[in-house]
Amino acid sequence: MFPRYPVPMDSDSPPQDLVADVFARDCTSRAAFEDVTSKWASLVLLALGEGAIRFNALRRRVEGVSEKMLAQTLQTLERDGMVLREVVTAIPPRVEYELTPLGVRVSGQLQGLAELLEASVPQVQTARQAYADR
Amino acid sequence: MFPRYPVPMDSDSPPQDLVADVFARDCTSRAAFEDVTSKWASLVLLALGEGAIRFNALRRRVEGVSEKMLAQTLQTLERDGMVLREVVTAIPPRVEYELTPLGVRVSGQLQGLAELLEASVPQVQTARQAYADR
């Protein structure tokens, strides 16, 4: 059994003995892990790691994302406390999205993953060829 | 424009000037990035980071995954050169799954992400509460 978050409301004991576990189906860390690795979220977090950006610019950066999916993804990440939606006072006013401190850390982790995969393209292509040939 | 992998078959120039880019829709690194961050793949890679494991044990470890989705996920990761399917000579013979060297590196990156999110559960819960309250 894996200990679970959140702590049950009727629990008398302090939560120190509970450990978050992404493998546990009911753990908040599992949900957050799924949120940040979902279809578009990881690319959105990577893109936001480059700085605050407007919706349409973000949509161009994350090639292939639909308006609906981008809006939905930003909402999920905002809800998890990783993205801030900010109204910039200007004429005309504009809306920008940026990372929270937690979002910066998550984006940094994903950056490491992205760089590893970008550097591993030849290996992945070789593996795919071998798989197709067998 | 982002340069693309793979190199076009009719290209005369060597690929040194091409840079892989996970944001580019046609780049192999984008496909690999999506493969390893897909719904179950990231948890499977994390679990395999703990060592070689049989299908049913893996299925128990990754709570909630169906037999079909686990089989499909393992196949995708095998094709990308991150997972090895190994028949262990024993009586009766058994099949185990383990990471390739590339898979170990990818799993390590995901481990960093998982640990960050496990450590960030209180922050995520606070953010969700604030989002629900507004």
Interface residues (C-beta under 8 A of the other chain):
Chain A: Y5 P6 V19 A20 D21 V22 F23 A24 R25 C27 T28 S29 A32 F33 E34 V36 T37 S38 K39 S42 L43 L46 A47 R61 V62 E63 G64 E78 R79 D80 G81 M82 L102 R105 V106 Q109 L110 G112 L113 A114 L116 L117 E118 A119 S120 V121 Q123 V124 Q125 T126 A127 R128 A130 Y131
Chain B: Y5 P6 V19 A20 D21 V22 F23 A24 R25 C27 T28 S29 A32 F33 E34 V36 T37 S38 K39 S42 L43 L46 A47 R61 V62 E63 G64 E78 R79 D80 G81 M82 L102 R105 V106 Q109 L110 G112 L113 A114 L116 L117 E118 A119 S120 V121 Q123 V124 Q125 T126 A127 R128 A130 Y131
